């Protein structure tokens, strides 16, 4: 899977998203301008020690992103969409795009991709969810639909062990 952040503004959100991407083997695409420098401590703090393992690619603008990812199947997450994110059939190579915290994905982009626009349901009058939470919600639905391929699905206790059936 691929997460695309269009002009993110808050370093802690991008750090949290980077950590989620690193934990799921998801590539992170950042479309400039960014509202911060990638070496800011807020990004590294939120991303913890996962930031160094992250597969991240930067683009100078949306047009360059499209040019470097021809044929990309992109889902545009926006509060303005008519379609709910869980009603979409995701494929492993899909791109999930999210806009900047203060304004989302520009309407000029959304207007020409209405069929690919998705939303997370919320109470009426709610402006939006936190960006990193939104990314996690949609990404994990896409991963669930694809059987959590390549992800560890059973955990282990640190000091003890789980009881086996029949114990």
C-alpha positions as CSV (number, residue, x, y, z in Angstrom):
1,X,0.0,0.0,0.0
2,X,1.0,3.6,-0.4
3,X,0.1,6.6,1.8
4,X,0.3,10.1,0.1
5,X,0.3,13.3,2.1
6,X,-0.5,16.4,0.1
7,X,1.3,19.3,1.7
8,X,1.2,18.2,5.3
9,X,1.7,20.9,7.9
10,X,2.2,19.4,11.3
11,X,5.4,17.4,11.9
12,X,4.0,15.3,14.7
13,X,1.2,14.0,12.5
14,X,3.6,13.1,9.7
15,X,5.9,11.4,12.3
16,X,2.9,9.3,13.6
17,X,1.9,8.5,10.0
18,X,5.5,7.5,9.2
19,X,5.5,5.2,12.2
20,X,2.3,3.5,11.0
21,X,3.8,3.2,7.5
22,X,7.0,1.6,8.8
23,X,5.0,-0.9,10.9
24,X,2.9,-1.9,8.0
25,X,5.5,-1.9,5.2
26,X,3.6,1.0,3.5
27,X,5.5,3.5,1.4
28,X,5.0,7.2,2.4
29,X,4.8,9.8,-0.4
30,X,5.1,13.5,0.6
31,X,4.0,16.2,-1.8
32,X,5.5,19.6,-1.1
33,X,5.5,22.2,0.1
34,X,5.8,20.7,3.6
35,X,5.0,22.8,6.6
36,X,8.3,21.6,8.3
37,X,11.7,20.1,7.7
38,X,12.0,16.4,7.7
39,X,14.9,16.6,10.2
40,X,12.7,18.3,12.8
41,X,12.8,16.5,16.2
42,X,8.9,16.4,16.4
43,X,8.9,14.1,13.4
44,X,11.6,11.8,14.7
45,X,10.0,11.8,18.2
46,X,6.6,10.8,16.9
47,X,8.1,8.3,14.4
48,X,10.5,7.0,17.1
49,X,13.2,4.7,15.9
50,X,11.0,3.6,13.0
51,X,11.7,6.7,10.9
52,X,15.1,5.3,9.7
53,X,13.3,2.2,8.3
54,X,10.6,4.2,6.5
55,X,10.3,4.0,2.7
56,X,9.6,7.7,1.9
57,X,9.5,9.6,-1.4
58,X,9.2,13.3,-1.8
59,X,7.7,15.3,-4.8
60,X,7.9,19.0,-5.6
61,X,4.2,19.1,-6.5
62,X,1.1,17.0,-7.3
63,X,1.9,17.0,-11.0
64,X,5.3,15.5,-10.4
65,X,3.8,12.9,-8.1
66,X,1.4,11.8,-10.9
67,X,4.2,11.8,-13.5
68,X,6.4,9.6,-11.3
69,X,3.5,7.2,-10.5
70,X,1.8,6.6,-13.9
71,X,-1.3,4.5,-13.7
72,X,-1.5,4.8,-9.9
73,X,-4.9,3.9,-8.5
74,X,-5.5,6.8,-6.0
75,X,-8.2,7.1,-3.4
76,X,-8.7,10.7,-2.2
77,X,-9.7,10.9,1.5
78,X,-11.9,14.0,2.1
79,X,-14.7,15.1,4.4
80,X,-16.5,16.2,1.2
81,X,-16.9,12.8,-0.4
82,X,-20.2,10.9,-0.8
83,X,-18.6,7.4,-0.6
84,X,-17.6,5.8,2.7
85,X,-14.0,4.4,2.9
86,X,-15.2,1.0,3.9
87,X,-17.4,0.6,0.8
88,X,-14.3,0.6,-1.5
89,X,-12.5,-2.6,-2.7
90,X,-8.8,-1.8,-2.1
91,X,-5.9,-3.5,-4.0
92,X,-2.4,-4.0,-2.6
93,X,-0.8,-1.3,-4.7
94,X,-3.4,1.4,-4.1
95,X,-2.5,4.9,-3.1
96,X,-4.4,6.6,-0.2
97,X,-4.1,10.3,-0.4
98,X,-4.8,12.7,2.5
99,X,-4.6,16.5,2.4
100,X,-3.0,19.1,4.7
101,X,-4.5,19.6,8.2
102,X,-5.8,23.1,7.6
103,X,-7.7,22.5,4.3
104,X,-7.5,18.9,3.0
105,X,-6.9,18.0,-0.6
106,X,-7.5,21.0,-2.9
107,X,-11.0,20.9,-4.5
108,X,-9.4,21.3,-7.9
109,X,-8.0,17.8,-7.5
110,X,-11.2,16.4,-5.9
111,X,-13.5,17.7,-8.5
112,X,-11.9,15.6,-11.3
113,X,-11.8,12.4,-9.2
114,X,-15.2,12.3,-7.6
115,X,-15.6,8.5,-8.0
116,X,-12.3,8.0,-6.1
117,X,-13.2,10.3,-3.2
118,X,-13.8,8.5,0.1
119,X,-14.8,9.7,3.6
120,X,-14.8,8.5,7.1
121,X,-18.3,8.9,8.6
122,X,-18.6,11.4,11.5
123,X,-21.3,13.3,13.3
124,X,-22.8,16.2,11.5
125,X,-21.0,19.4,12.4
126,X,-17.7,17.7,13.0
127,X,-15.1,19.3,10.8
128,X,-12.6,16.5,10.6
129,X,-10.6,13.8,12.5
130,X,-6.9,14.1,13.2
131,X,-4.8,13.4,10.1
132,X,-2.8,10.6,11.6
133,X,-5.9,8.9,13.0
134,X,-7.6,9.2,9.6
135,X,-4.6,7.6,7.8
136,X,-4.6,4.7,10.3
137,X,-8.4,4.1,9.9
138,X,-8.3,3.9,6.1
139,X,-5.0,2.1,5.8
140,X,-6.0,-0.6,8.2
141,X,-9.3,-1.2,6.3
142,X,-7.3,-1.5,3.1
143,X,-4.9,-3.9,4.8
144,X,-7.8,-5.9,6.3
145,X,-9.4,-6.3,2.9
146,X,-6.1,-7.8,1.6
147,X,-5.8,-10.3,4.5
148,X,-3.1,-8.3,6.3
149,X,-0.6,-9.7,3.8
150,X,3.0,-9.9,5.2
151,X,1.9,-8.6,8.6
152,X,2.4,-10.5,11.8
153,X,-1.0,-11.4,13.1
154,X,-0.2,-13.2,16.4
155,X,1.6,-11.5,19.2
156,X,3.7,-12.9,22.1
157,X,3.9,-11.8,25.7
158,X,7.2,-10.4,26.8
159,X,7.8,-12.4,30.0
160,X,5.0,-15.0,30.1
161,X,3.4,-17.1,27.4
162,X,-0.2,-17.5,26.2
163,X,-2.0,-20.6,27.4
164,X,-2.3,-23.2,24.6
165,X,-5.6,-24.9,24.0
166,X,-5.9,-27.8,26.5
167,X,-3.6,-26.1,29.1
